């Protein structure tokens, strides 16, 4: 595998993302209009692995990260190239570095419109659309459907139950990621008949708060699990990334969250999304890169 790439007048080499000053990563994301703060980058570096493309004097021109879950799957994200190198093959070279390090794993990512053709050319196939809902939450939320069950904060010994439910919805075990998220997130669980049937998390990210993951078996449960957090965030900036287009999406709109942009969920290897009737489903993503 080519460890460096020459782009016009300078040569870039791959360096481990943990060896780079976080402020350089922040500048990279700001340069393409992404909201990641330095502390968001720090969290992502704890949660996964990554490389950056740097020149001979340490300037950062691109990044790519991957987040392994289980033995044979990973999500890919934070694939960023500086405007100066976007049309020069930098992103393709970064993805080739990811493929080498993730050899044998099935992969999934959420592609921006700008990167869609590149990922198609690299063997990724389209699965679904992700809608990024965001904005200042309405001062008063719409009327909610009747609640079927009990909402509460989880006890420490319920984190394993949350991870087990999440694995059913997500398709693979991402318990390590959930443990990291839980360190600085408010968490709500839904129980019905003494069984945990849904959960949601809310944490600081970017311009405000992101609600996700949200795991539930139906729109009504997902609405209640999301409303718990949005009530607390009335008048504040919040974001929810979802693939839903039904009642749950309508609820987000009624809360004055609007679609700011869309991404495309894509997979390479086995199909990633496999929703089953009456089974838990990921209504709200943990994040663009984390899925």
Steps between C-alpha positions, in 0.01 A plus 500: 500500500624844402600673825524844345339689216632786289243770425632756254775689681512319836506150643269372774568215741264309731539564871305356793223741599603486866838650413350823367407812697122505544490865399623402153215250474257768612630736233457225240133446586431873524646536152224283352221639718467208742402584861749279688665673795843397634329303779289318238818398319650383828198281567510350150869421538417310820219313327682392185812509286611735229765643275577846372671612183782740586770668298868526581457784748205348684208679336181290496325457165259215575369246747317167510377299797352156559313363801519119539204315649546130559748299294378564146329839478592869520344835423707756310481875546681832534628456145597860438729655242603862498357708214847520344517122452138396444539453125848345510434145624563562869168350613545185292849452639372545858228241438758257363689540829177420688439189287848374579451544874146357497580202278237228539241726663161592359471879489227761520507878473272800454603683186459868424370585155846619400664165584228269368657432158836424661351242735303339217825466304660335806234228514251644750128454432212725601266386778306797641481877544594669827317824583683746723233679703625797697407842634381675813247276675147637529418654841204263530502151349200362311250273671651154543328168433404289804803348672509122514746421778715690748780745425792533742872555536691170487689356791864409449418130471258572213778609263553138397130470420521816293796358307313174436193683371720724286674197345161366388420833336843587359593149388830466686619564855622856555508484878841669523372802308186523714712488815703797374188693400341438840785678680365842403146432380159517659326167446135400504364144485151374425377189683184306431389210716834505677693470170729766352358577154668828406760759594635837394807712571564872477839671515686815401621509142582771252271802530286357781365158591450183297228253593621153407522210500124452521392136493134398504261249343247750369449870427300563817775369726766690304302824534477470878868408535594808297249737662658438841814676380342763275282625786817578693650670193206731424635808320847347462674359193458126450565246229352159422623286209241247386410276207133514596243671276183422697339619822835537677628737229175696516548538875848647448356752255228594749780569750635755245796288397551524125701291255829681446645243261482135408761225484494153349560188707722267293660163562790297363484125562184372666190718510494717814133588556253219565187627672257239634137556596440548874873483567711788643632746244745790503272802464770750586865458403780532753674726252585543133817295536379264774166411335 
